[in-house]
Every structure is written in structure tokens, then in C-alpha cells.
């Protein structure tokens, strides 16, 4: 369609003058206000030259209008193929779809009903709405009525339509039960879905935009609806990409869902164990492990199916099983797990189970429930064998969806069967009240799994609880209650991610860090503008004879001009540590930025750790480049660059693997699921030597080809004697680390609590701000300390610049030990303490390389600039 015709059709469709349309390059834009809603409409065009720009408008799109040339039947196949590919785009998930039959006034044009029968819409969607362009050719009043009705209906679908993968999930469950491994498929591309399995929806994006609008105090009543208008005549297939995440699942009345169980965890031992290592009831079809990503395996997760069955919206009390009499080992193990405060981690629809407890009249939420409990003063331990589940569901009624059409041509576009199939429930909450109930094992052993029983009120008296004792038979039961909730699916994780201490603590830390930065910035400002600049100006105004005479009278940093760029001791190690620091810093920055933008969803377990490992592997090229280039700068030659590259690729990963191997051996002996399987261990080694090492060598080769950094002054052959100092220089270096530590210690507390206390950490926005502040503080501290060393005629600034900011790692490690002593007082056993200290050492070591690299690079740039302004013959 030509641009003029496109603009005309665009304006007539929304009842606006062509002059009201704004142009953004080749794109038409119009803001439409209807009732209390703001609609941002983009006409992105259908020309082949413009299609590559479509993806720039996918984000937060809530509506899609697809123009079809109904007079060109031969190219409808191409139109359908392009639309099918477009609807595979993840960011268009939930967008309402309207097919517009254009050129209805031309002879031989296909009617809307014919276009619907021609299956222009993607397979797996409900029958799509097809609107005739004839309505736009009527009088003003009729056309106005049509557009008002169209806007009203399309906005209504924003709250009603949604996507479901019910059939795909059923077939996936069947495949799992048959032992066939399944690979997650794109929700629009799954072949397992029936034609009714995939429906157009806008619930998730609409709610997200609503929350964004409220947060930004938008003048509109709700979030702006972004309408992506595609004007097409003839199209060809196009590609799309998507970002993985958690899909919205819709379940029908009575549909069966099975909960899954993860490893047993404890804040006392920090060693996870398999759920079925205890004498729990097992599924009828046997235990089947779920596929896990690299991050989940490294965290010790082991997700299995469970016998806990839930029938959507059906309240029931169910019998599971009665165990045989506990033998000595089972009874001893149950008591040990109970006293070690082990928790059962259960999930339903990818949502962890949550329980609430009261402590000092304050309600505290926890994920999981305990294996058992030991009452104070009692000699016996009691097992949790009865669970009262409360499942929060959000109801959606698809029968309220109306049809957008014209007379008989618009009727029967959505059949009654499709409307009924759109009804269902979304799981938005999963809560549990655990209790211990003594049962008559002989009576219950006659029941079959999932037989109904009488409900139980929790908690029960201690004398009626199930004690853990040898030869004791334990009966497991549970109650299920479904409760309708107003919580929408996109907001169901809010209860887990709620910050216990609030945002005030984080903002206090940030403001404190800003004050430190401003203080240090003032010092740097004085150094540059009042001291250095003044001395350089005075120095340059003198003639050569006067400069020679002045050099004899000079003091301070100007006296070390012939030694300031002298090669430091252990220069190869310095280059290696700088290269590794760049690699870790790049990984941290990219990871935190992506997490801040919402790509690291808590629903995708292990995704954060997996992303960090992948980024670290591929950033090996940066570490090799930086380390070899500094090696050339210091040595003046590229000789030995292969050795530098190899050591850079093996230094930090080698330390990591050495420590992790020792800790892994300890976990192996304890039979913990936290121990890496031997196959995964060799997989990590393969990734290291097949990706990271070669890329580091490639980066080193590029470093040899890059331009060498030239020193602005010559180095004397004989080193200058360094004057004696009243206090050791290392003391000043060590003290400099307190300032960067003051920037991050508040955030460090929350991170340690997340790792060791099993809490969720999802305030990456604050973490990104703290990271930027930390970079600024490290740079300023290192520059100030370097200048102070040069002023006392100490030209050995290289390592001191590195450790001035890198010494923060000492305080991080000491704070970790303080956290172990005072906040993890319940941590028991030498194995648990060894694990904690080992992981804390690795964290501090990585922080040292990162912050030390920041300080060194900044100091190197400062010294290079400082002495490049000095004229030396």
C-alpha cells in the first residue's frame, strides 16, 4: 500500500484528520484518547524495507491491527505465513488481534467471512475478528459509530482475552509420565497445542502497564494502550526472536495438577538433600526428575514430581499413604533432619509454597514448610504429616468476549465452543499450614491413594501429634482449599519479592555513599585544579635553563618523573589480575543491567547463575586483550603474550575450581544434592577449555595487534631512592578499602541473607545504583592514594593503586565472618562452616580483582595524563 493511501486509511480508521498524524521517520504516530484511556497508535507500514523495524515497537504492545488486501487472493498465503511468524514473537504475547479486510469496494474482493475461512489467523488461536473496510466508506455518523464500537470492543478485550496452553501442558504431562524428555517450546509455536489451545490475551501486559502508569503518575486513568498497526498488501515470511520466561497457564475446572518438590534445605547446615531421601510417599508412576539448567544444578536443586494432586477449584481432603514401620536408620534420619531445621520446598505451577508464622505479633512469611518440629522441653520429635493447602486462583470468564464485526458477516467469527474454552483459572498463590496428626495406621492402610477423608483442624494438641519413633507407621494426608483472588497472574510473585526492610534502608545506604563520593570528588578536584594544574602552568612558563634549575629545587611528584613508569615487580601477575578483573566486572555489569530490566525472572530458577557463567565464558576475549596490551605496554614488546593469555584464562577459574573441588568432595561425602555430579564437573571443565581459554587467546592475539600505550616520559636507568616514611605504606592502602566498603555493606547484608537464609533478592535496581557508586568510589580512592604516594616520592604506585580499592575485599571477607558469627549463629557443624568460609573467600577474591582493576585503570589514566603534561628533554 502506498504511503499516502496508508495515512488516509490510518486516519479514517481512527476518525482523525491526516494533518493530526505525526511522522517519526517513515512511521506514522497518533495519540487517541477514548473515555479514560490513552491509546498510542503506531502505523509501522507494510513495505518490505520497513519490516525489519517492526520489532522496535513490539515491547508492551496490547493490540495488533492487521490489514489484508482482500482483493488479492493469490497473496493471502504469504499474508498468512507472515502473520504466523509475527505471532511467534514473545513480546507480542497477549496482544489483541483485529484483522481488517481492506479494499472491500473492489470487484472480486473476498468477504470477511471468506478471509476467516481462509485461515489468515495463526493456527492455535481462537477464530479471529475480521472487520470490513466498507464501514469506513459510510457517512460520518455511521463511521463514527463503528469506530467508537471498535475502540470499546478492543479495550474490552484488554481485560478479557488471555492466552492458554492447557492442551500443550496436558500433552507435556503425558510425555513426562511416559519418560520422554521434553524441551520447553515457544508458546505460540508448540505443535502440541490444539486450535483452541492458544488464545489472544492482553491481561499480563495490560496489568504491567497499569502498574507502570500509576508509578509514573500518568494523567491517563490506566496505562497507555500501544496499538501496533501493520498495513499490508503482499508480505513475505519474516523472523522473530523471544526471551524465555514463565508462561501464563490457564486451567479448566477440575483439571489435575501435580505439585513438584525440590531439595530439602536448611539454614543450619546449608547442605541440600534429596526430598525422597526421607520416607515420604512416592508418586504412583515412580519418581521422575525434571530437566534443570546449569544454574539449578550448581545451586543444588533437584526437582522431582510428587504424589500431591490438585484438582482445580475442587476442595477436598485426601489420603496419600501409610508407611511401613520406621527402621532405625529412617527414624534417626528424620530426627536429625528435624533438629537441623530442614524445610520441604514444594511448587505448584512454578510457584513456591508459602507459609505464615507470627513472631512478636508480626506476621513473617517463609517459603517451604519444616520436616518436623521439636517442642521446647520435649524429648520427642514430631513429623509434619498433614498439610492444609490454600490455592489462590484468579478466575477468567471468556463468555463475556464480544464479537467485532458487521452484521451477518461478523457473526459466528467466534463460536460458542471457543468462547467456553476461554474460561478457566490461573494459580496466583500457593500457601500451606503444616501440622502433625496421629492417625490409626491400621485403618488408613486399607485406603487407596487419593481416597477422601475427613478434614483436620490445624494445629492439633501435642498428645495427638505424630511422634518420630522406631517401628512407628506414619500416615500422610492433606487438605486442599481453592480460594478466588483478585490477584492477577503478572502480580503473583509480588508476595515473594516484597522487601522486608523496605526501600528506606537501601536509599539511606545510597545517600551515604553519595556523600562519600562528593567528599572524595572534592579532594580530586583540589588535586587537579589547584595543585597539579597550578604546578604545570608554572613549570611550562619557564625556559629550559630555568626548568633545569627548578628541577633541582622541585619536590613531590615532579621528582619521580624518571621512575614513575618503571616496570613494577611481578608485572606479569599484575597484568593477569587486571585481565581477570575486567572479565568479572563486565560479567557483573551486564548481568545486573539485564536483571534490572527484568530479564532475570525469579520464576526462572537458575537463570541468573546460568547467565553469569555464559557471560563470563564469552568475556574471556576482553580479559585476554586487556592483559596482553598492558603486558606490551610495560615490557615494550609482545614476547611472552601466549603465556600471559594462558595464565589469564586459568588464574581466577583455576582458584575457583580448586576451592570448589575441595568443597564438592566434602558434599560428596555427605551425600548432599549440592555436590556437583561428575558429568557436570567435566562439562564445566569442557566449557572452560573449549570456550573461555580459546577466546582469551584470541583476545591476547588482538592485544598484540592493538596500538601500544606509549609512556609520555622516559625512564631512568638507575632507580631513584625512595625516602623513608614514618608509617608503612601498606597501612594506608589497607585503610583506603574502608570507603568502598561503606558503599556496599548494606547491600551485602541483603545478598548474604538471600544466599544463606533462603530469601528472595530482586532489588537489582538498587544493586545497579550501588555498583555505579562503588565504581566511582574505587576510582576516586585509588587516584587520591596514588597522588599521595607520588607526592612523597614513592614511584612504586602500580600495586598500591590496585590494592587501594582492592583492599575492600578484606573488609568484605571479615564482614562475612561477622555475619556467620552473629547472624548465622544456628549454623552447625564444621562442614557447614567450611562451606560458608569457602564460598565467602571466592566472593571476596572476585571482588578484589574487580575493584582492584577499577582502581588501577583509573590511576593509570591519571598518572599518564599527569606526566604527559610535563616537558622533559
N, C-alpha and C positions, 0 to 999 in steps of 0.2 A: 504494500500500500504506500502511495506517495506521502511525503511528509505533510503537504497541505491537506490532503484528504484525511490523514491521520489526526491532525489537530482539529479539523472540523468535526469528525466523528467523536473525538475525545470531548470536545466542548458540548456537543449536542447530547451526548450520553449523560453528562452531569448538569445540563441546563445552565452552562456558563458561556459567556462570550469568549471568542477566540482571543481577544485582547487581554482577558483576565489570566490567561495561561502564561506562566513564566518558563523561560528556557534555561536549562543548565547544560550547556554544551549542545549535544544532539538530543537531550532528554527534555520532555515536557513535564512540568510540575504544576500542580494545582492544590490549594488547600480548601477543603469543603467543610463547612460547619452545618451539621444537621442535628436538630434538637440540642442535646447537650454533648454531642460527640464531635470530635475533630478527626477528619479523615485526610491524611496526606496521600495524594494520588500521584503516582509516577507513571507516565507514558514512556516506556523504555524502548518502544519501536520493535519491529519485526524483521528489519533488514539483516542480511547475513553479516554485514560489517559491524552491526551493533550487538549481536547476540552474545559476544564474549563479555560485554559489560553487564549482562543481566545479573550475574552472581553478586555484583556490588550492591544490589537492592534486595537480596534475599533476607537479610537479617531483620527479625521482628516483623515479617510480613504477615498480615492477618487476612488478606483477601487477594485473590488472583482472578482477573477477568481475561478470558482467552477468546480473542476474536478469530472467527473462522470464515473463510471465503466460501459461502455455501453455493456459489455458482461454479466453482472449480472442483468438481467431484474427483477428478483424476489425482489431485494432490492431497486428498483427505488422508490417504495412508501416511504420507510424510508428516502431515499435521499431527496425526495420532502418535506417530513414533516420537516426534519432538516433545509432545506433551507427556508421554510416558517417561521419557528420560528426565524431564524437568521435575516431575513429581517424585522422583527418587532423591531429590535434594533434601538433605536433613533439615536445613534451615527453613524450608517451606512446610515443614510438618505442622499441621493444624490450620493451614490457611484455607478459608472457604473458597470454593471454586465456582465460577459462573462462566459458562460457555455462551458466547454471543454470536448468533448466526447473522453474519453481515451480508449485505447485498441481496436482501430478500426481494427487492423490487425488480431484479433482473430475471429474464426469461430462463427457465430451466433450473432455477435455484432450488436447492434441497431444503425442505421444510425442517423446522426444529426437531420434530419427531423423527424424521429421517436421519438427521445428524446423530440423535441419541441412539438410534438403532445401529448406526454405522460404527458405534463404539469408539467415538473420538476420545472419550474419557479413558483414564487408565484402568486396566483390569484390577480388580480388588477394591474398587470404590463403589459406593452406592451410585444409583442412577443419577447422573449429574444434571444440574439445571441448565436448560438451553433456552435462551431468550431471543426473540426475533427482533431484527433491526427495523421492521415495519413500524413499530410503535414510535420510533423517533421521527418518522415522517408524518405523523399526525399533527393535529393542531396543538397550539401551545398548552391548552388546559389538559388535553389528554396526555401529551408528552410529559407535562409536569406531574400529573398523577402517576404516570408509570415510573418516573424517576424516584418520586417520594416512596412509592411502594417498594421499589427495588432497594433503596437505601434502608428502609425499615426492615425488609426481609433479610438483607445481608447482615445488618447489625444484629438481628435476632439470632442468626446462625452463629455469630461470635460466641454467644453464651450457650448454644445448644449442641453444635456439632462437635464431634471429637473422634479420635482415632482409636481403633481397637485391633488387637492382634489375637483375638480369642482362638480362632481356628488354628493360627500358627502355633500358639502355645500348646494347644491340645496335641497337635502332631509332634511338637518338640518333646512333650512329656512322653508320648508313645515311643519316640525314638530313644529317649533316655531309659525307659523301662526295658527296652529290648537290648540295651547295652550299646547302642550306636552313638558314637560321639557326635556332638552337634557343634557347629560353628555359628556364632551369632550372625544373623543376616540383617541386612537393612530392612527396616520395617515396611518399606514400600516395594522392595524387590524380592521379598520372600515368596518362593513358589509354593510354600505350604499354605498360603492364605487362600481362602475361598473368595469368590466375588463379593461376599458380604463381610469379609474379614477386615477390610481396610476402609475406613470411612474418613471423610474430610472433617477436620476439627480445628477449633481455634481456642480451646479452653486454656491450654498451657501458655501460649504466647499472649493471649488477652489478659490473663491474670498477672503475668510478669510485667506487661506494660502498665497495667493498673497500679501496681506497686511502685513502678518507676515514676509514674506521673505524680503520685502522692508524695513520693520522696523529693521530687524536684519542684513541688508546689505548682504544678501545671495549671493554667487557667481553665483548662477543659475539665469537665466533670469526671471523665475517665481518660485512660491513656489514648494517645492518637492512634487511629487505625491506619496502618500503612497499606495502601492498595497498590499492588503491582499490576499495571495494565500492560498486557502484551498484545500488540496489534500485528496480526499475522495474515499473510495471504498464502504463501508457499514456504514451507520450512523443511529443514533437513535435520537429521539426528544430532543431538548435542550431548556433551558430557557434563557430569556434575560430581562433586565430592561432598563428603559429610564427615562430621566429627562424632565419634562414638560416645554413647552416654546411656542413661537409663531410659527405657521406653515406657510410655504410659500403657498400662494394662487395664482392660475393662473386662469384668467377669459378669456372667449371667447368674440369675437366681439359681441357687443350688449347685453351682459349678464347684467341682472338687479342686482344692489347692492343698499341696503338702508343704509344710514348713521344712526348712533346711537348718542344719546345725553346723556350727563352726567349732574350732578347737576350744577346749576348756582353758581359761586364762585366770591368772591370779596376780594381784598387786603385791603379794608377799614373796612369791618365788620368781615371777617373770619368766616362767618356763611353761609354754603351752603344751597341752596333751590332747590326744585324740578323744573325741566325745565317747566313742564306743570302747575306750579302754576301761570304762566303768560298766557295771552290769545293768545297762539300760535296755529298754525294749527296742527291738530291731524291726525294720520295715519288713513287710510280708515278702516283697520281691528281692530282698537282700540289700546290702549296703552298696551304694553307687556314689563314687566321688564325682564332684562337679569339676569341670575344666577351670583351671586357675591360671592367671597371668603370672609374669615373673615377679611382680611386686608382692602379690599374695603369698607366693611360695617363700620369698625371702622374709616375710613377716611371720611366717609360721602358721598361716591359715591352712585349714584342711576342712573344706566344706563338703558335707555328706547329706544325703537325703535322710529323712526321719519318718517315723510312723505317725507323727501328729498330722491328722487330716482335718481340713476345714471345708465345710460346705457353705458357700457364700449365702449370707443372710439367713442361715439356719442355726438357731440356738439349740445347743444340745449338751448333755453330759455323757462322756464316752469312757468306756473301759479300754485300756491298752493291753496290758499283760500282767501276769503274776510270775515273778522269777522263781527259780529253784532256790533252795536254801543256800544262803551265802556261805561260801567256804572261807577258810581262814585268810587267804590272800585277798579275796574280794572285800571282806569286812574290814581288813586292815587298810586297804587302799581307799575305800570310801571314807573311813575315819580320817585318814591323812589328808585327802583332798578337801574334806570339810573343814578341818582345822587350818589348812593353808588358804582358806577363803577362795576356793576356786569357783568360777562363775560359768554357767552354761550360756552360750551365745547362740540364740535362735533367730531365724529370719523368716519372714513371710512376705512374699512379693518384693524381695530385696530390701525389706525394711526391718532393722534390728528390733528385737523385743525390748520393751522399756518397762521398768518398774519404778514405783514411787515409794519413798520412805520419809518419815518425819524425824528430824533431828533438831531438838530445841525449838519445837513449834515451827520449824522451817521445812518445807517440802523439798526434798532432794530427789533428783531423777538419776537413775542408773540404767545402763544397758546390760541386759542379761539378768539372770537370777542365780542364786547360790546353789551349789550341790546339796548342801545341808547346813545345819547350824548347831552350835554348841552353846546351850544356855549357860549364863554365869552361875557358877556354883554347882552345876550338874556334872555328874561323872559320865553320862551317856551323850552320844551324838545322835542327831536325828536327820534323816534324809528327806529331801523335798520330793514327794512322790505324787502330789496333786497340784495341778496348775489351773488357775482361773484366768482364761484369756478374754480380753476385750479387744475386738477388732473394729476400728473406726472405718466406716465406708462412706464415700460420697456418692449419692445417687444421681443418676442422669436419666432423664426420661426423653427418649427420642421421638415419641409420638407428637410432641409439640412442634416438630420441624415442619414448616410450611413450604409450599412449592412456589417457586418464582416462575411464572410462565404466562402465556397469553391464551385464554380461552381453552378450547379443546386441545390445541397444540401443546399447551403447557401441562395438561393433565396427565396423570399416570407416568410422570417422569420419575417419581419416587414411589415405588409400590408399597403397599401396606406391610408386606413381609420385610422389606428393607427398613421401614420405619420401626417396626417391632424389634428388629435385630440391633438397632442402635441403642436400645435401652440396656442398662447394666449398672455395675457398681465398681468404684475404684477404691482400693485399700489405701487409706491415708493415715492410719495409726495402728500400732500393734503394742498392746500393753498386757501385763501379766501380774497376778498376785499369787506368789508361791506359798504353799503350806505343806505341812506334813500330816498325814492322816493314817491312823492304824486301821487296816482292813482285815476282814476274815479271809485269809488266803484260800481256805478250802472252798468257800462259797464262790469266790470270784474266779477261781481257776476253772470253774465249769463254764464260764462265759467265753464268747469268741471276741476277737479284737473288733472294736467299734460298736459293740453292743451298748445300748443306752442304760444308764444307771441313774440313781437319784443324785441330785446336785448336793454340793457340800458348801457350807459357810466357812470362810477363812477369816481370821486364823482360828485354830482349834486349841483346846486345852492341852497342856504338855503331856498329861497322862494318856491322852487319846492320839498322840503323835507316833509316827513310825520310828522306832529306835533302830540304830545300826548295830546289829549283833550277829555273831556267827550262827548259822543254821536258820536265820530269820528269812521268811519269804516276804518279798516286797511287792505290793500291788500298785501299779501306776495307772492313774486316771487323770482326766482333765475336763474342764467345762469351757464352753465357747459361748460368748455373747457378742452379737453384732449390733453395733450402735451407729445410727446415721449421724453424720457430721457435716458441718458447713465448711470444713477444711477442704480446700481444693488440692488436687494432685501436685501441682508445682510447689505448694507450700508445706508439703507433708514432712520435709526434713527440717523445718524451722524449729521444731521442739528439740531436736537433737543438737542443732548448731547454736542454740541460744547461749550467749556468753554469761557465765555465772557471775563474774566480777563486773560485768558491764564495760561499756566503752570508756568510762571516765579514767580508769587506770591506764589504758593504752594512750589516751590523749595526754594524761599527765606525764607519762614517760616521753612522749614525743616533744612536748613543750620543754621539758627538762633538757632534752638533747639539743633542741634548737638554741637554748641559752648557751650551752657549751660551745656549739658551733659558732655562734655570734661572738663569743669571747675569743675563741681561737682565731676567727676571721679577723678580729680587730688586731690581734698580735701580728698576723701575717701582713695585714695592711700596713702596719707601722714598719715592719721589716722592709717591705718593698718600697714604699713611697717616702719614708723619712730617712731610713738608714742606707739601704742599698742604692736607691736612685740618687740620693744626695752625694754619696761617695763616688759613684760612677760619673756623675756630671762634673764633679770637681777634678776627677782623675783625667777625664778626656780634655779638659780645658788647658792642661799643662802641655808644654812642648816636651820633646823626647829627653832633653837633658834634665829638665825639671822632674820628669817621670822617673828617671833613673835615680835621681837624688831622693825623690819621695819614696821609692821602693825600699830604700834603706831605712826610712823612718816609719814605714807602714806597720801596722799591727792588725791582728784579727784575720778574717777570712781571706784578705788580699795576699797574705804571705804564703798561702798554700797553693797558689796558682800553678806552680810547677809540680805539684804532687796530688792534686785533687782527683785526677783521673788515672792515678796509678792503679794497676791491677790489684784487686783485693785478694786476700787469702781464700783458698777453697773456692775459686771463681767458678769452676765447673758446677759445684754443688749449688751455688747461688743461682746460676742460670737455670738449673734443673728445677729448683724450688719456685722460681718465678714462672717458668712454663707451666708447672702443675697448678700454681695459684691462678693463672689466667684461665685454665681449663675448668677449675672448680668454680671460680667466680662467674664465668659465662654460663655454666650449668645452673647455678643458683639464681642468677638474674632472669634467665629465660623461664625457668620453672615457676618462680614466684610471679612473674608477669602473667603467664598463662593461667596460673591458679587464681590470680586476682581477677582476670577476665572471665572466670567461671568455667574454664575448660577442665579443671580437675574436680570433678563432681565427687562428693562423698559417697554417692551411690555406686560409683565405680571403684570398688576396693582394689588397692594396689596400683591404681593408675598413676598416682603421684610418684611412687618409688620407681615404677617402670619408666616413666618419662624422664626421671633424673638419670637413670642408668643409660638410656638411649642417648640423651643429650651429652652425657659425659664421654661416651664412646666416640661420638662424631666430632666433638670439640677437641679431639686429640690433634687435629691438624693445626689448631690455633696454638696449642701448647708447644708443639714442635717448632712452629715458626718463630714464636717469641724467644724460646730458649736458645735456638741456634743463632738468631740475629744478635742477641746480646753477647753470645759467645764470640761471634765475629767482631763485634764492637770492642770487646775487652782485649781479645787476642790479636786483632788486626788481620786475621786470616781465617779461612773456612776449614782448615785442617782439624780433624777430630770431630766434625759435626755429626757423623754417624754415631759415635759413642755418646755424644750429648743427647741425640734424639732417642737412642735406645734407653738410656738411663732416665730420661724424662718420661718415657712411656711406662717404665717399670718402677719408678721410685714410689709414688703415692699408692698405685694399685698393689705394689709388692708389700708395702706396710699393711695395707688393708687386708690382703689375702693372708698374710702371716697371722695377724691378730684373729681374723675370722676363722681361720683353720683351727687355732687353739680353742676358741670358744665353741666351734662346731664339734670338736672332739668331746668336749665336756657335755654338750647337749646330746650327742650320740649315746654316751654312756648313761645318760638319764632317760633315754628313750622318749625324748620330747619331740613334738612335731615342729619345734623351732629349728631343729637340726636340718641342714640342707641335705637333700638326697644326693647320692654320689653322682647321679646323672646331671642334676642341676649344677653341681660343683664343677663338673667338666664342661658344662655348657657355658658357664661364666668364664672359665679359662679360655674356651674357644672364642667367645666374643671379644675377650681382651686381646688375644694374639692375632685374631683374624680381622678385627675392625680397628681397635684403638691403636695398636702398635703400628700397623701399616700407615694409618692416617697420620700418626705422629712423625713417621719417617718422611712422608710426603710433605708435611708442614716444615720439617727440617730442611728438606731439599729446597723448598720455596724460600726459606730463610737465607740460604746461601746465595740465591739469585737476587734477593732484595738488596737495595742500596744500604751500604754500611753507614751506621751513625758515626759521623766524624766528630772527634773531640775539638772544641774551639781553641784549646791551648795545648802546648807541647808539655810532655812530662820529662822532668829532670832525671838524669841517670842515677844520681845519688839521692836516696830518700831523705827528706827533711826530718830532723829530730823533733819529736813531739814533746812539748813541755810537760812537766809533771803536774798532776792535778791533785787538788785537796781531797777529792772524793772519787771513787771508782765510777767510770762512765756507764758501766752496766747497771748501776743503781738508778741512774736517770732513765735509761732505756726501759727498765722494768717498771718504773713508776709511770711512764708515759702510757702504759696499757690500761690504766685506770679510767682514762677519759673515754676511749671507745667502749669499755665495758659498761660504763654508766649509761651508754646509749641503748644497749641491747639486753640488759639483765632482766628487765620486766618482761620482755617478750620471750626471753629464755625460760623464765619460770612457766609461762603458759605452754611452751613447746615441750618442756620436760614433763609437765603434768599430762599432756596429751599422749606422750610416748609411754610413760610408766604407770599412769593411773587410768588408762583406757578411755580418756575423754576425747571428744572431737575437737579438732582445731581447724577452724575455717574462717579466720580473720586475716586472710592473706593481704588485704588492703593495708592494714596496719603493718604487717610484716614488710611489705614493699616500701612503705614510708621509712620504717626503721632501717632497712637495708640502705636506702639512699642516704639517710643521716649517718649511718656507720661509715659509708664510703667517704663522705665529707669530713668526718672527724678523723678518720685514719689518715687522710691526705694532709690535713692541717697539722696534726700532731707530728707526723713524720717530717714535714717541711720545717716546722719550728725547731725540732730537735736537731735536724741536720744543720741548720743555720747556727745553732748554739755550739755544736761541735766544731764547725769551721771557724767560728769566732775565737775559740781557744786553741787554734792552730792544729786541730786534730783532723788530718786529711783522711782518716780511716772511717769514712761515713757510710760505706756501702752496706755492710751488715747491720750497722746501727740503725740506718733508715728502714731496713727490713724489719728488724725486731722492735723498733719503736712502736709500730702499730701491731706487729705480730704478737707482741707480748700479751695482748688481750687474751690469747688462748690460755695463758697461765691462770688468769682470773676465771675464765670460763670453766676450766677443769676444777679449780678449787671450789667454785660455786656449785658444780655438780656434786662434789663430795659433800658439801654442806647440805645440799638437797637430799642426798642419801641419808645423812645422819639425822636431820631434823624433820624432813617431810616424808621420808620413806622409812620411818622407824620400824614399820612392820616387816620390812624386807628381811627374810630369814635365810640362813644358810650361807656357807662360803661360795657355793656355786652361783647363787643369785647375785651376791656381791661382786663376784668375779665378772659376771656378765655385764653388770652395770658399769663397773670401772673400765672394762674393755671397750664398750660402746662409747662411753664418755671420753676416753682417750682418743678414739678415732674422730669424734666430733671436734674436740679441741685441736687436734692435729690439722684437720681440714680448715678450721677457722684460722689457724696460724698461717697456713700457706696463702689463704685468700687475703686476709688483712695485711699480711706482710708484703704481698705483691702490690696491693693498692698503695701502701706507704712508699715502697721502693720506687715504683714507676713515677709517682708524683715527685719524690725527692730528686730522682734522676733528671726529670724535666726542669725542676727548679735550679739545680746546680748547673745544668747545661746552659740554661738561659742566663744565669748569673755571670758565668765566666765567659760567655760568648760576647759580652758587652765590654770586656776588658781588652785593651790594646797591648799586646806583648810582642816584642821584637825577638 
